[in-house]
Amino acid sequence: MINRCRPPRLEGFESSRRSWRQRSEFVRCRWLGGLDQHRGEAVQRVAVVDRDPATGIVYETEDRGFNPARGLVGSGFYRFVPDEPGNLTAGKLQALAVRNRPNYNTITGQTINRGLPVVWVDIDDPDPAAAETDTSAVFRQGLAEGAAIFDRLEGAWYGNGSIFFNSTSGGEAGEGQVWEYRPAGPNGILRLIFESPSEDVLDNPDNITVSPRGGVLLCEDGDRPGLYLRGLTRDGRIFDFAQELVTEREWCGATFSPDGNTLFSNIQGDTRSGGPGNLGMTFAIWGPFEDGAF
């Protein structure tokens, strides 16, 4: 049986035959309506808060590419350590670096599941005047102190005691990487848990979420039509969950309900442009997730 999920009177949304259905035979889905699309800045940060109430640390990604020939220096992975847990008005911004490997380039030459010991370097001026004309002004401070280099960091999510985040254009094929940072002591461990060998396997992952049972869901942000929601198992296997065939827009903003029974996800769009092919949509997807990888 093919898993199906269609909005009213719109054809073309169908999950693949290779999708999640280990014990269940169908995924139920409800279209919740149209949404406006709001385009972000050229440099986008996505914050996720460490849920340990003893620290209140906020982790942040930065969406900037790596292309030295064009003056693009890459992006950093940051944490904000508040002076008082829960109060973000004062504290210290830091960038991740790999111990004894200054300016470690994470983009190529990586090994799956190899633990990289982390140190954090201070960003002395988190709001520099130069940022008005140079969007790399904050990261350049980190680079000067040895910060690690990533290629387009986007979605981030706290789950299972770790921060999971995507490097949208990282990897040998430039099709994306999925990283895990696990806090341990004052610094922690960085680990690559998946790297896409081609767009057919995983096409530039953007947003990410983790189910209450530990499964990782990835929203693709590639250039071709028919992008997927893809799943990643705890042992590093990728699988197709659903494919978007209604428009040529990307999946985004996926999140599970607190009880883990419903997955909410959006398709980008713009209700102001007119035409059903441009509409943004939100889906509620439910099924016996506990019987599968989610």
HELIX and SHEET records of a PDB file:
HELIX    1   1 PRO A   68  ARG A   70  5                                   3    
HELIX    2   2 ALA A  129  GLU A  132  5                                   4    
HELIX    3   3 ALA A  137  ALA A  144  1                                   8    
HELIX    4   4 PRO A  276  ASN A  278  5                                   3    
HELIX    5   5 PHE A  289  ASP A  291  5                                   3    
SHEET    1   A 4 ARG A  28  LEU A  35  0                                        
SHEET    2   A 4 GLY A 280  TRP A 286 -1                                        
SHEET    3   A 4 THR A 262  ILE A 267 -1                                        
SHEET    4   A 4 TRP A 251  PHE A 256 -1                                        
SHEET    1   B 9 ALA A  47  VAL A  49  0                                        
SHEET    2   B 9 VAL A  58  GLU A  60 -1                                        
SHEET    3   B 9 TYR A  78  GLU A  84 -1                                        
SHEET    4   B 9 ASN A  87  VAL A  98 -1                                        
SHEET    5   B 9 GLY A 115  ASP A 122 -1                                        
SHEET    6   B 9 ILE A 189  GLU A 195 -1                                        
SHEET    7   B 9 GLN A 177  ARG A 182 -1                                        
SHEET    8   B 9 SER A 162  SER A 167 -1                                        
SHEET    9   B 9 LEU A 153  GLY A 159 -1                                        
SHEET    1   C 2 PHE A  66  ASN A  67  0                                        
SHEET    2   C 2 LEU A  72  VAL A  73 -1                                        
SHEET    1   D 4 PRO A 205  VAL A 210  0                                        
SHEET    2   D 4 VAL A 216  GLU A 220 -1                                        
SHEET    3   D 4 TYR A 228  LEU A 232 -1                                        
SHEET    4   D 4 ILE A 238  GLN A 243 -1                                        
END                                                                             
